[in-house]
Every structure is written in C-alpha cells, then in structure tokens.
Amino acid sequence: MKVALNSVTKAFGRHRVLDTVTFESEFDHTLALIGPSGGGKSTLLRLLAGLDIPDSGSLFVNGAELPQDEGALRRYRRRAGIVFQAYNLFPHLSALENLLLPLTKVHHLGRPAALERAHAVLRRFQLQDHTHKQPALLSGGQRQRVAIARALVTEPDFLLLDEPTSALDPEMTAEVLDVIDELRESGTPIILVTHEMGFARRSADLVAFVSRGGIQECASATEFFSAPRSEETKRFLEKILKY
C-alpha cells in the first residue's frame, strides 16, 4: 500500500493539528502511527479515511488523490474499513444487524447474500454465539471484534484502526491484537494508531512518529525501535517503554 501527503494542513479553530505535512511511504501489511496525545495521529487517520478534508494540500492513497467533494468522498469511503476506539456500533442493533447495515444500505447487497457474508465473518472472529446480542450484552473485546468484523464485511481495500485497544483491559487488549495480527497475516493492509509499542515493534512493517503537527520520523519497526534518529523520538520511547 502506498500513502503520500503533499503539504497537508488541518486546523481546528486556531490550533493547527497538522502543519504542512509532506510524507510518502509504501508498505506491504501494516503502518503504525505512534506519538504523544494531541500530536495529530487521529486527525491524520481521519483524513486518510475521507472523514475530514485538509484545509490545504493533498493526500494520495495507492497513487490516487483523495477527492474533496462529498459525493466522491462517499464512494472513496466504501473502499476503506474504519474502526474507532469507541466501537461506534449501533446500540439498538444486534451484532448481525450491525454487519448487515453497511452491506445492504451502503453497498446495496441483497439481504440473502448479505446474511451469508455477515455470518461467515462472524464465524471468522468466533462471534457466532453472539449473533443476536446487542452491544450492551457484549464484553469490550467482543464489541471491538464486532466493530472490526463490520469494517471487514464489506471487503475493503484497506483497514484504518484508531487506537482500537485504548478502552480495553489487558486480557481484552490481547484478544483484539490477536485479531489484528490475523488480519495482517491474511494480507489486508492496515494503518493503525496505537499506544501498544510491543505490538508495533513485532507486527508493523513501518512505524511513523507523529508529533507537533507532523511526521517527525518513519522507519522499519526494527530500525525505529533499535536506532531512533531524532532526540524527540528517543525521549518518547524512553518514557513510554520505561515500565
């Protein structure tokens, strides 16, 4: 997968979250975005998802520039699977109906074909016993697995994950990271915002350090963690890996 940014700026009010960012990377499986809170990671992911548009500059995914008009953006979003840290499941719908909704309403798949695909994905993530449960009846790990299943049921070109384990306890975190690892091995390209340094070091092709409104450093996971180039990255890793 190829991602490129050309002088991308995004501000909210007077605060520039991303400031004239120029960046290009190509990876086979996983790009991990790490860095301090407020550094711009989630904003960058939302831009790549087509959920926000830059104030200036342009973004390219696999060589194609992201559009900025709403009709074209809707078509682009159909190619991406997006998972947020807060699940964003519809609370009044069962796990199954949460998967069926994008298939039938966005991708206009007939209900019999949508049911077949949804059940297959629920089985893949060992959720078949929770098919008819609403999110309130599921554990945090199960809700996040349903959210990932919903993102994948449309067979997207790539997957964007925004801190998918931040609200989970250690056991549930491990459960969800196992699912993400499985996706990586299956060949689905992933861009992941994460604070899980062990997972980034083990599973990412590339790690990008996002701070102060820009991408300060990007390297292979091995190089990034063993020989960070900037003093800011070194300080960040020393602090976050201390314990």
C-alpha positions as CSV (number, residue, x, y, z in Angstrom):
1,M,0.0,0.0,0.0
2,K,1.2,3.5,-0.8
3,V,0.4,6.6,1.1
4,A,1.6,10.2,0.3
5,L,0.9,13.6,1.7
6,N,1.8,16.8,0.0
7,S,1.9,19.9,2.2
8,V,-1.2,18.8,4.2
9,T,-2.5,21.2,6.8
10,K,-5.5,20.7,9.1
11,A,-6.6,23.2,11.8
12,F,-9.4,23.2,14.3
13,G,-10.0,26.8,15.2
14,R,-6.7,28.4,15.8
15,H,-4.9,25.1,16.5
16,R,-3.0,23.6,13.6
17,V,-3.2,19.9,14.3
18,L,-1.3,19.0,11.1
19,D,1.1,21.7,9.7
20,T,2.2,21.4,6.0
21,V,3.0,17.7,6.3
22,T,4.8,16.1,3.4
23,F,5.3,12.4,3.7
24,E,5.5,9.3,1.5
25,S,5.6,5.6,2.4
26,E,5.0,2.2,0.9
27,F,4.4,-1.0,3.0
28,D,3.1,-4.5,2.5
29,H,0.9,-5.0,5.6
30,T,1.0,-2.5,8.5
31,L,1.9,1.1,9.1
32,A,1.8,2.0,12.8
33,L,1.3,5.7,13.8
34,I,2.6,6.4,17.3
35,G,3.3,9.5,19.3
36,P,2.1,11.7,22.1
37,S,-1.5,12.6,22.6
38,G,-2.6,15.6,20.6
39,G,0.3,15.1,18.1
40,G,-2.0,14.6,15.1
41,K,-2.3,10.8,14.7
42,S,-6.1,10.5,14.8
43,T,-6.5,13.6,12.6
44,L,-4.2,12.1,10.0
45,L,-6.1,8.8,10.1
46,R,-9.5,10.7,9.6
47,L,-8.0,12.5,6.6
48,L,-6.9,9.2,5.1
49,A,-10.4,7.8,5.8
50,G,-12.0,10.6,4.0
51,L,-14.0,11.6,7.1
52,D,-12.3,15.0,7.2
53,I,-10.7,17.0,4.4
54,P,-7.5,19.1,4.6
55,D,-7.5,22.8,4.8
56,S,-4.7,22.8,2.2
57,G,-2.5,20.2,0.5
58,S,-3.4,16.8,-1.0
59,L,-3.4,13.2,0.0
60,F,-2.8,10.1,-2.2
61,V,-3.7,6.5,-1.5
62,N,-2.2,4.0,-3.9
63,G,-1.4,6.7,-6.3
64,A,-4.9,8.2,-6.5
65,E,-5.6,11.6,-5.0
66,L,-8.3,11.7,-2.4
67,P,-11.3,13.8,-3.6
68,Q,-12.8,16.7,-1.6
69,D,-16.4,16.8,-2.8
70,E,-18.8,14.8,-0.7
71,G,-20.2,12.5,-3.5
72,A,-16.7,11.3,-4.5
73,L,-15.7,11.0,-0.8
74,R,-18.7,8.7,-0.1
75,R,-17.5,6.5,-2.9
76,Y,-14.0,6.5,-1.6
77,R,-15.1,5.6,1.9
78,R,-16.7,2.5,0.6
79,R,-13.2,1.2,-0.1
80,A,-12.0,1.7,3.4
81,G,-12.7,-0.2,6.6
82,I,-12.7,2.1,9.6
83,V,-12.6,1.1,13.3
84,F,-12.7,3.6,16.1
85,Q,-11.6,3.2,19.7
86,A,-15.2,3.8,20.9
87,Y,-16.6,0.9,18.7
88,N,-19.3,3.2,17.2
89,L,-21.7,0.2,17.0
90,F,-25.4,1.0,16.8
91,P,-26.7,0.1,20.3
92,H,-30.2,-0.8,19.3
93,L,-29.0,-3.4,16.6
94,S,-27.7,-6.9,17.2
95,A,-24.1,-7.9,16.2
96,L,-25.5,-9.4,13.0
97,E,-27.6,-6.3,12.1
98,N,-24.6,-4.0,12.7
99,L,-22.8,-6.0,10.0
100,L,-25.8,-6.1,7.6
101,L,-26.4,-2.4,7.7
102,P,-23.4,-1.3,5.6
103,L,-23.8,-4.3,3.3
104,T,-27.5,-3.5,2.4
105,K,-27.7,0.3,2.8
106,V,-24.3,1.4,1.6
107,H,-23.2,-1.4,-0.8
108,H,-26.7,-2.4,-1.8
109,L,-26.2,-6.1,-1.4
110,G,-29.3,-8.2,-1.4
111,R,-30.3,-9.5,2.0
112,P,-29.7,-13.2,1.3
113,A,-26.1,-12.5,0.1
114,A,-25.6,-10.0,2.9
115,L,-26.7,-12.6,5.5
116,E,-24.3,-15.2,4.1
117,R,-21.4,-12.9,4.1
118,A,-22.1,-11.5,7.6
119,H,-22.5,-14.9,9.2
120,A,-19.2,-16.0,7.6
121,V,-17.3,-13.0,9.0
122,L,-18.9,-13.5,12.5
123,R,-17.7,-17.1,12.4
124,R,-14.3,-16.0,11.4
125,F,-14.0,-13.9,14.5
126,Q,-15.6,-16.5,16.8
127,L,-18.7,-14.4,17.3
128,Q,-21.3,-16.9,16.1
129,D,-22.7,-17.3,19.6
130,H,-23.3,-13.6,19.9
131,T,-25.0,-13.0,16.6
132,H,-28.3,-11.7,18.1
133,K,-26.9,-9.8,21.1
134,Q,-26.9,-6.1,21.2
135,P,-23.6,-4.3,22.1
136,A,-24.6,-3.7,25.7
137,L,-24.6,-7.5,26.2
138,L,-21.1,-8.0,24.9
139,S,-17.8,-7.6,26.6
140,G,-15.4,-4.7,25.4
141,G,-13.3,-7.2,23.5
142,Q,-16.4,-8.7,21.8
143,R,-17.7,-5.3,20.9
144,Q,-14.4,-4.3,19.3
145,R,-14.3,-7.6,17.4
146,V,-17.8,-6.9,16.1
147,A,-16.5,-3.4,15.0
148,I,-13.6,-5.0,13.2
149,A,-15.9,-7.6,11.6
150,R,-18.2,-4.8,10.4
151,A,-15.3,-3.0,8.9
152,L,-14.2,-6.1,7.1
153,V,-17.5,-7.5,6.0
154,T,-17.6,-5.0,3.0
155,E,-14.3,-6.4,1.8
156,P,-12.4,-3.1,1.9
157,D,-9.2,-2.4,0.1
158,F,-7.5,-1.4,3.4
159,L,-8.3,-1.0,7.1
160,L,-7.8,2.0,9.3
161,L,-7.7,1.5,13.1
162,D,-7.8,4.3,15.6
163,E,-6.4,3.1,19.0
164,P,-8.7,0.0,18.9
165,T,-7.5,-1.2,22.3
166,S,-7.4,2.0,24.3
167,A,-10.6,1.3,26.2
168,L,-9.9,-2.4,27.0
169,D,-8.3,-4.2,29.9
170,P,-5.1,-6.2,29.3
171,E,-6.9,-9.5,28.5
172,M,-9.3,-7.9,26.1
173,T,-6.4,-5.9,24.6
174,A,-4.5,-9.1,23.8
175,E,-7.7,-10.6,22.3
176,V,-8.1,-7.7,19.9
177,L,-4.4,-7.5,19.0
178,D,-4.6,-11.2,18.1
179,V,-7.4,-10.4,15.7
180,I,-5.4,-7.6,14.1
181,D,-2.4,-9.9,13.8
182,E,-4.6,-12.4,12.0
183,L,-5.7,-9.7,9.6
184,R,-2.1,-8.7,8.9
185,E,-1.2,-12.3,8.0
186,S,-4.3,-12.5,5.8
187,G,-2.9,-9.7,3.6
188,T,-5.3,-6.8,4.5
189,P,-3.3,-3.6,4.5
190,I,-3.6,-1.8,7.8
191,I,-2.9,1.7,9.1
192,L,-3.0,1.7,12.9
193,V,-2.9,4.4,15.5
194,T,-1.7,2.7,18.7
195,H,0.0,3.0,22.0
196,E,0.8,-0.7,22.1
197,M,4.6,-0.5,21.5
198,G,5.2,-4.2,21.7
199,F,2.6,-4.9,19.0
200,A,4.0,-2.1,16.8
201,R,7.6,-3.4,17.2
202,R,6.5,-7.0,16.4
203,S,3.9,-6.6,13.7
204,A,4.3,-3.3,11.9
205,D,6.3,-3.0,8.6
206,L,6.8,0.7,9.2
207,V,6.4,2.9,12.3
208,A,5.8,6.6,11.9
209,F,6.3,9.0,14.8
210,V,3.6,11.8,14.7
211,S,4.3,14.8,16.9
212,R,4.0,18.6,16.8
213,G,1.7,18.5,13.8
214,G,4.0,16.5,11.6
215,I,5.6,13.1,10.9
216,Q,8.9,13.5,12.5
217,E,10.4,10.1,11.7
218,C,9.4,6.9,9.8
219,A,11.4,3.7,9.6
220,S,11.1,0.0,9.7
221,A,9.9,-1.3,13.1
222,T,13.3,-2.9,13.7
223,E,15.2,0.3,12.9
224,F,12.7,2.6,14.6
225,F,12.9,0.9,18.0
226,S,16.6,0.0,17.9
227,A,18.1,3.2,16.5
228,P,15.6,6.1,16.5
229,R,17.1,9.1,14.7
230,S,15.7,12.1,16.5
231,E,16.1,13.1,20.1
232,E,12.4,13.6,20.4
233,T,11.7,10.1,19.3
234,K,14.3,8.7,21.7
235,R,12.8,10.6,24.6
236,F,9.3,9.4,23.8
237,L,10.4,5.8,23.6
238,E,12.5,6.0,26.8
239,K,9.4,7.4,28.6
240,I,6.8,5.1,27.2
241,L,9.0,1.9,27.4
242,K,10.4,2.7,30.9
243,Y,7.9,0.4,32.7
